[in-house]
Amino acid sequence: MSILVVDKGIVSRAGNSVSNIKRGESPFLNNMEEKMTFEEALALLKAGKKVVRTKGWSGAENYVKLYDSIVLESGEKLEVTPYFLINVSGEGEGFSMWAPTPCDVLADDWALVE
């Protein structure tokens, strides 16, 4: 198994071989054919990226993102317990809270979305 490790803005793939990938230069960015596990996707979510399942979901517009703060109308930023949102705007609904199912956690069809 390979795992993406995020340290000081560098995303590294650890496993049989280690290669450093600078943020914005991930092989997943422009190639949705490159799939990853949820563990790898979670490392990217923690780095502020968006991910999507490539099988069973209706498309890249249904991406998941991890949030750890909210900004009030006054501009005040509040730190909150981290939570996932899924963009379901392709279905006309906007954003919704999301929690991974066991199928999501065990899937190996995750991809990075720009």
Secondary structure, DSSP 8 states (H G I E B T S, - for coil): --EEEEETTEEEEESSS-EEEETT--TTSS-TTS-B-HHHHHHHHHTT-EEEESSSSS-GGG-EEEEEEEE-TTS-EEEEEEEEEEE-GGGT--EEEE---HHHHH---EEEE-
